[in-house]
């Protein structure tokens, strides 16, 4: 696979949305290896989960695919463009990113927050939003079932409402790739379930949309998740169809303690396999 002068990848698989080939990332100041020889392909319409212990390298992979950083070695191709040979800002405009760490002005209304997704800015650029753009922002709020929040200040919305507002914001650019970095962080049970339902609906109603979700808990995976990559200490432990990867054996290897895995109604559950003594 090669790249031409414009950064477009030639000879790549036509349905490949993201391709990591022998990718490693090292911290320049300390030489610490964060990712080690990662090779992974994400195809159009797939819904991946990235799982692993803290420090396994999940967010670093998401930052690479999100065109927020370059690898130390290896190649990263996203949406047909190779990092290092393409304008990263231009590429990011075609990638949706949702993160619980995103900084959003608390005084903006939900509708205004979604509008900023059109320009990829933190603050609104009001002159850039014509009637069609404003209408689209309202439609996305309705699609995420939070239309009633349109004029509510982001700062007074609940954690679950904020998460769905950020998903709507990420969809403003009509991305073919949506990256979700721990979107369930600090959500209570009802809010978590609302967000899972919303992501499942998106997968059903937008068959061409590809998603990659970083999470710590199997319970946070929607039934739409069809593939899983397990990371351990910066390396791929295993990857593939969810039902083949999310097993007690693989999860135990990944997290270094006995783990039992079950599935009910398309949803996954993991719990410690250790026997708890009765008191």
C-alpha positions as a Python dict, from the first residue, in 0.01 Angstrom:
ca = {
    (1, 'X'): (0, 0, 0),
    (2, 'X'): (147, 337, -107),
    (3, 'X'): (44, 701, -92),
    (4, 'X'): (39, 946, -381),
    (5, 'X'): (146, 1311, -366),
    (6, 'X'): (-185, 1425, -220),
    (7, 'X'): (-167, 1178, 67),
    (8, 'X'): (-435, 949, -75),
    (9, 'X'): (-352, 585, -20),
    (10, 'X'): (-329, 378, -335),
    (11, 'X'): (-375, 4, -340),
    (12, 'X'): (-572, 8, -14),
    (13, 'X'): (-879, -203, 49),
    (14, 'X'): (-1182, -2, -69),
    (15, 'X'): (-1385, -60, 249),
    (16, 'X'): (-1099, 15, 489),
    (17, 'X'): (-1179, 316, 709),
    (18, 'X'): (-865, 296, 925),
    (19, 'X'): (-551, 87, 881),
    (20, 'X'): (-268, 68, 1132),
    (21, 'X'): (39, -115, 1002),
    (22, 'X'): (322, -207, 1243),
    (23, 'X'): (248, 104, 1448),
    (24, 'X'): (451, 190, 1756),
    (25, 'X'): (440, 498, 1977),
    (26, 'X'): (717, 591, 2217),
    (27, 'X'): (735, 881, 2459),
    (28, 'X'): (1026, 1094, 2340),
    (29, 'X'): (1125, 1221, 2684),
    (30, 'X'): (1152, 881, 2851),
    (31, 'X'): (1157, 629, 2567),
    (32, 'X'): (855, 457, 2722),
    (33, 'X'): (677, 228, 2477),
    (34, 'X'): (306, 317, 2468),
    (35, 'X'): (208, 111, 2162),
    (36, 'X'): (416, -174, 2024),
    (37, 'X'): (374, -312, 1672),
    (38, 'X'): (-2, -257, 1631),
    (39, 'X'): (-155, -387, 1308),
    (40, 'X'): (-530, -343, 1277),
    (41, 'X'): (-790, -274, 1008),
    (42, 'X'): (-1132, -117, 1065),
    (43, 'X'): (-1382, -154, 782),
    (44, 'X'): (-1682, 56, 682),
    (45, 'X'): (-1994, -10, 885),
    (46, 'X'): (-1815, -200, 1161),
    (47, 'X'): (-1862, -118, 1529),
    (48, 'X'): (-1550, -186, 1733),
    (49, 'X'): (-1482, -177, 2106),
    (50, 'X'): (-1130, -120, 2242),
    (51, 'X'): (-1083, -286, 2579),
    (52, 'X'): (-788, -313, 2814),
    (53, 'X'): (-658, -211, 3154),
    (54, 'X'): (-557, 146, 3231),
    (55, 'X'): (-242, 235, 3043),
    (56, 'X'): (-290, -33, 2777),
    (57, 'X'): (-285, 227, 2499),
    (58, 'X'): (-654, 254, 2408),
    (59, 'X'): (-676, 632, 2399),
    (60, 'X'): (-346, 657, 2210),
    (61, 'X'): (-489, 439, 1932),
    (62, 'X'): (-797, 661, 1923),
    (63, 'X'): (-577, 972, 1900),
    (64, 'X'): (-391, 820, 1604),
    (65, 'X'): (-710, 732, 1418),
    (66, 'X'): (-855, 1070, 1513),
    (67, 'X'): (-561, 1243, 1338),
    (68, 'X'): (-451, 1404, 1664),
    (69, 'X'): (-97, 1260, 1666),
    (70, 'X'): (152, 1069, 1454),
    (71, 'X'): (303, 727, 1522),
    (72, 'X'): (670, 695, 1609),
    (73, 'X'): (706, 411, 1358),
    (74, 'X'): (468, 238, 1120),
    (75, 'X'): (187, 387, 912),
    (76, 'X'): (-167, 503, 988),
    (77, 'X'): (-421, 545, 709),
    (78, 'X'): (-756, 705, 789),
    (79, 'X'): (-1039, 757, 540),
    (80, 'X'): (-796, 688, 255),
    (81, 'X'): (-531, 934, 374),
    (82, 'X'): (-194, 861, 530),
    (83, 'X'): (-91, 1053, 840),
    (84, 'X'): (216, 1262, 765),
    (85, 'X'): (107, 1321, 405),
    (86, 'X'): (-224, 1496, 464),
    (87, 'X'): (-344, 1813, 636),
    (88, 'X'): (-441, 1678, 978),
    (89, 'X'): (-690, 1959, 1042),
    (90, 'X'): (-866, 1890, 717),
    (91, 'X'): (-881, 1517, 790),
    (92, 'X'): (-1018, 1576, 1141),
    (93, 'X'): (-1312, 1763, 987),
    (94, 'X'): (-1436, 1427, 855),
    (95, 'X'): (-1400, 1237, 1182),
    (96, 'X'): (-1648, 1259, 1468),
    (97, 'X'): (-1496, 1252, 1817),
    (98, 'X'): (-1678, 1225, 2147),
    (99, 'X'): (-1483, 1237, 2472),
    (100, 'X'): (-1584, 1298, 2831),
    (101, 'X'): (-1275, 1521, 2851),
    (102, 'X'): (-1397, 1761, 2582),
    (103, 'X'): (-1409, 2123, 2697),
    (104, 'X'): (-1739, 2289, 2620),
    (105, 'X'): (-1845, 2637, 2741),
    (106, 'X'): (-2103, 2571, 3009),
    (107, 'X'): (-2313, 2876, 2923),
    (108, 'X'): (-2382, 2767, 2564),
    (109, 'X'): (-2720, 2617, 2488),
    (110, 'X'): (-2735, 2258, 2369),
    (111, 'X'): (-2826, 2382, 2021),
    (112, 'X'): (-2523, 2613, 2015),
    (113, 'X'): (-2292, 2332, 2128),
    (114, 'X'): (-2415, 2116, 1839),
    (115, 'X'): (-2366, 2407, 1597),
    (116, 'X'): (-1997, 2427, 1690),
    (117, 'X'): (-1957, 2081, 1539),
    (118, 'X'): (-2012, 2239, 1198),
    (119, 'X'): (-1701, 2455, 1235),
    (120, 'X'): (-1502, 2227, 1464),
    (121, 'X'): (-1458, 2509, 1713),
    (122, 'X'): (-1510, 2545, 2087),
    (123, 'X'): (-1689, 2877, 2062),
    (124, 'X'): (-1968, 2935, 1806),
    (125, 'X'): (-1883, 3116, 1482),
    (126, 'X'): (-2230, 3255, 1434),
    (127, 'X'): (-2174, 3396, 1084),
    (128, 'X'): (-2093, 3045, 961),
    (129, 'X'): (-2431, 2901, 1056),
    (130, 'X'): (-2703, 2959, 800),
    (131, 'X'): (-3062, 2843, 834),
    (132, 'X'): (-2985, 2499, 691),
    (133, 'X'): (-2704, 2442, 941),
    (134, 'X'): (-2919, 2554, 1233),
    (135, 'X'): (-3200, 2327, 1116),
    (136, 'X'): (-2960, 2032, 1093),
    (137, 'X'): (-2846, 2092, 1451),
    (138, 'X'): (-3208, 2074, 1562),
    (139, 'X'): (-3263, 1754, 1366),
    (140, 'X'): (-2963, 1590, 1532),
    (141, 'X'): (-3090, 1683, 1876),
    (142, 'X'): (-3421, 1522, 1779),
    (143, 'X'): (-3242, 1213, 1648),
    (144, 'X'): (-3065, 1175, 1983),
    (145, 'X'): (-3405, 1227, 2153),
    (146, 'X'): (-3300, 1545, 2335),
    (147, 'X'): (-3474, 1809, 2125),
    (148, 'X'): (-3630, 1955, 2439),
    (149, 'X'): (-3281, 2055, 2557),
    (150, 'X'): (-3217, 2286, 2260),
    (151, 'X'): (-3236, 2610, 2462),
    (152, 'X'): (-3105, 2466, 2790),
    (153, 'X'): (-2756, 2568, 2903),
    (154, 'X'): (-2506, 2285, 2861),
    (155, 'X'): (-2380, 2345, 3214),
    (156, 'X'): (-2711, 2253, 3377),
    (157, 'X'): (-2765, 1938, 3168),
    (158, 'X'): (-2708, 1600, 3329),
    (159, 'X'): (-2405, 1389, 3242),
    (160, 'X'): (-2611, 1165, 3017),
    (161, 'X'): (-2769, 1462, 2840),
    (162, 'X'): (-2427, 1616, 2786),
    (163, 'X'): (-2298, 1292, 2636),
    (164, 'X'): (-2581, 1282, 2382),
    (165, 'X'): (-2531, 1653, 2303),
    (166, 'X'): (-2166, 1577, 2225),
    (167, 'X'): (-2267, 1287, 2001),
    (168, 'X'): (-2502, 1521, 1812),
    (169, 'X'): (-2218, 1774, 1785),
    (170, 'X'): (-1985, 1507, 1644),
    (171, 'X'): (-2244, 1415, 1381),
    (172, 'X'): (-2274, 1771, 1246),
    (173, 'X'): (-1993, 1709, 998),
    (174, 'X'): (-2174, 1394, 877),
    (175, 'X'): (-1868, 1179, 952),
    (176, 'X'): (-1827, 826, 826),
    (177, 'X'): (-1615, 750, 1134),
    (178, 'X'): (-1724, 819, 1493),
    (179, 'X'): (-1474, 779, 1778),
    (180, 'X'): (-1607, 747, 2133),
    (181, 'X'): (-1347, 783, 2408),
    (182, 'X'): (-1501, 664, 2736),
    (183, 'X'): (-1832, 839, 2665),
    (184, 'X'): (-1997, 669, 2965),
    (185, 'X'): (-1754, 813, 3219),
    (186, 'X'): (-1931, 912, 3544),
    (187, 'X'): (-2281, 839, 3409),
    (188, 'X'): (-2544, 692, 3638),
    (189, 'X'): (-2736, 382, 3532),
    (190, 'X'): (-3032, 552, 3356),
    (191, 'X'): (-2801, 794, 3173),
    (192, 'X'): (-2575, 509, 3066),
    (193, 'X'): (-2868, 312, 2928),
    (194, 'X'): (-3003, 617, 2743),
    (195, 'X'): (-2667, 666, 2574),
    (196, 'X'): (-2634, 296, 2487),
    (197, 'X'): (-2981, 306, 2331),
    (198, 'X'): (-2888, 618, 2133),
    (199, 'X'): (-2569, 462, 1998),
    (200, 'X'): (-2755, 145, 1906),
    (201, 'X'): (-3014, 347, 1712),
    (202, 'X'): (-2737, 528, 1525),
    (203, 'X'): (-2585, 197, 1422),
    (204, 'X'): (-2921, 75, 1293),
    (205, 'X'): (-3028, 393, 1114),
    (206, 'X'): (-2683, 480, 972),
    (207, 'X'): (-2552, 155, 823),
    (208, 'X'): (-2249, 324, 665),
    (209, 'X'): (-2134, 476, 996),
    (210, 'X'): (-1826, 316, 1153),
    (211, 'X'): (-1772, 349, 1529),
    (212, 'X'): (-1485, 277, 1765),
    (213, 'X'): (-1564, 286, 2136),
    (214, 'X'): (-1310, 292, 2417),
    (215, 'X'): (-1452, 171, 2746),
    (216, 'X'): (-1358, -22, 3059),
    (217, 'X'): (-1683, -210, 3107),
    (218, 'X'): (-1857, -471, 2891),
    (219, 'X'): (-2189, -351, 3029),
    (220, 'X'): (-2139, -27, 2834),
    (221, 'X'): (-2127, -200, 2496),
    (222, 'X'): (-2437, -164, 2282),
    (223, 'X'): (-2574, -469, 2098),
    (224, 'X'): (-2439, -308, 1781),
    (225, 'X'): (-2078, -379, 1879),
    (226, 'X'): (-1968, -652, 1639),
    (227, 'X'): (-1589, -654, 1683),
    (228, 'X'): (-1351, -615, 1976),
    (229, 'X'): (-980, -545, 2011),
    (230, 'X'): (-814, -637, 2341),
    (231, 'X'): (-501, -443, 2431),
    (232, 'X'): (-249, -544, 2695),
    (233, 'X'): (57, -334, 2775),
    (234, 'X'): (54, -161, 2439),
    (235, 'X'): (17, -474, 2227),
    (236, 'X'): (-277, -642, 2060),
    (237, 'X'): (-372, -944, 2266),
    (238, 'X'): (-644, -1050, 2023),
    (239, 'X'): (-907, -898, 1794),
    (240, 'X'): (-1204, -1011, 1592),
    (241, 'X'): (-1577, -1081, 1620),
    (242, 'X'): (-1713, -995, 1966),
    (243, 'X'): (-1842, -1343, 2040),
    (244, 'X'): (-1495, -1488, 1975),
    (245, 'X'): (-1301, -1227, 2170),
    (246, 'X'): (-1526, -1165, 2470),
    (247, 'X'): (-1465, -1497, 2639),
    (248, 'X'): (-1367, -1572, 2998),
    (249, 'X'): (-1030, -1701, 2879),
    (250, 'X'): (-942, -1394, 2673),
    (251, 'X'): (-1068, -1143, 2928),
    (252, 'X'): (-876, -1321, 3204),
    (253, 'X'): (-558, -1301, 2993),
    (254, 'X'): (-621, -933, 2922),
    (255, 'X'): (-688, -816, 3277),
    (256, 'X'): (-473, -1063, 3471),
    (257, 'X'): (-742, -1194, 3702),
    (258, 'X'): (-1020, -1453, 3671),
    (259, 'X'): (-1314, -1303, 3483),
    (260, 'X'): (-1647, -1458, 3394),
    (261, 'X'): (-1830, -1334, 3083),
    (262, 'X'): (-2196, -1373, 2999),
    (263, 'X'): (-2438, -1235, 2743),
    (264, 'X'): (-2808, -1162, 2767),
    (265, 'X'): (-3031, -993, 2511),
    (266, 'X'): (-2733, -888, 2303),
    (267, 'X'): (-2565, -719, 2602),
    (268, 'X'): (-2241, -831, 2767),
    (269, 'X'): (-2156, -868, 3136),
    (270, 'X'): (-1818, -929, 3299),
    (271, 'X'): (-1752, -1002, 3665),
    (272, 'X'): (-1475, -1141, 3879),
    (273, 'X'): (-1441, -1516, 3867),
    (274, 'X'): (-1300, -1524, 4218),
    (275, 'X'): (-1508, -1692, 4484),
    (276, 'X'): (-1621, -1447, 4749),
    (277, 'X'): (-1624, -1607, 5095),
    (278, 'X'): (-1950, -1592, 5285),
    (279, 'X'): (-1952, -1383, 5600),
}
